[in-house]
Amino acid sequence: MVRRVAAAVAGLVLIAEAFGVFMLLMTVGIVVENQSMSLDGLDPALMSDGAFGFGVFSAVFLAGCGLVLLLVGGRDRAPARLGRVLLVIASVVHGVLGALAVGLVGWEAFAVLMAVLALIVYTLVAYGPGGRPDGPESGQAAREERGREREEGQELAQGLPQGEAGPKPAA
């Protein structure tokens, strides 16, 4: 239950973060365009377009990660390989941005980024690589599978002549 809630909260937080990052980078692009700012002779229009493009890319990426987390929480199943890769990339980005945020913005921004990082990593760990975590039903299925394998092995051994349990080792 906790892992479903954590995944859903992480998804909602990432979608809100996508909107915030989009608005921030759109504002930066508008300010650069209106002020005709230039960095070492670079064209202000290119800088503005770059801010717009990165804003769209970042928003789509974060919203996609948020959607993956919402689906994980809603279905109570581990993310697929592509979803897991997206979430690992998002967690690495949050870790790096958290380290940069300490010096540039302050400890409050660091704490927020680390909280989001913790939600993403908790979801990745809680859902593990095998899908659903081991529970009573999966343990029963594993025991039934081992029982079937033993029965098949006994059937094969019964078909051989007495005293031969299989191929003889080479001398």
URUR-V70573 format. One record per residue. N is the residue number from 1. OMEGA is omega in whole degrees, -180 to 180 (NA if undefined). Layout:
BEGIN
n=[N N]
omega=[OMEGA OMEGA]
END
This chain:
BEGIN
n=[1 2 3 4 5 6 7 8 9 10 11 12 13 14 15 16 17 18 19 20 21 22 23 24 25 26 27 28 29 30 31 32 33 34 35 36 37 38 39 40 41 42 43 44 45 46 47 48 49 50 51 52 53 54 55 56 57 58 59 60 61 62 63 64 65 66 67 68 69 70 71 72 73 74 75 76 77 78 79 80 81 82 83 84 85 86 87 88 89 90 91 92 93 94 95 96 97 98 99 100 101 102 103 104 105 106 107 108 109 110 111 112 113 114 115 116 117 118 119 120 121 122 123 124 125 126 127 128 129 130 131 132 133 134 135 136 137 138 139 140 141 142 143 144 145 146 147 148 149 150 151 152 153 154 155 156 157 158 159 160 161 162 163 164 165 166 167 168 169 170 171]
omega=[-178 -178 176 179 180 179 180 179 178 178 179 179 180 177 175 178 178 179 -180 179 178 -180 179 -178 174 178 178 179 180 180 179 -179 -178 -178 -175 179 179 178 179 174 178 -179 179 179 178 178 179 178 177 178 177 -179 179 176 179 -180 -179 -180 179 180 -178 178 176 177 177 178 177 -179 177 177 178 180 -179 -178 -176 177 -180 177 176 -176 -180 178 178 179 178 -179 177 178 179 179 177 178 179 177 180 179 176 178 179 -176 -180 -178 -173 -174 180 -176 180 178 177 -179 179 -180 179 176 177 177 180 178 -179 -178 178 179 179 -178 -177 -179 172 -177 -173 -178 180 177 -179 178 -178 -178 -180 176 178 179 179 179 178 179 178 178 178 180 179 180 178 178 179 178 179 -179 -180 -179 -179 176 -178 178 177 180 -180 -179 -180 179 180 -178 NA]
END
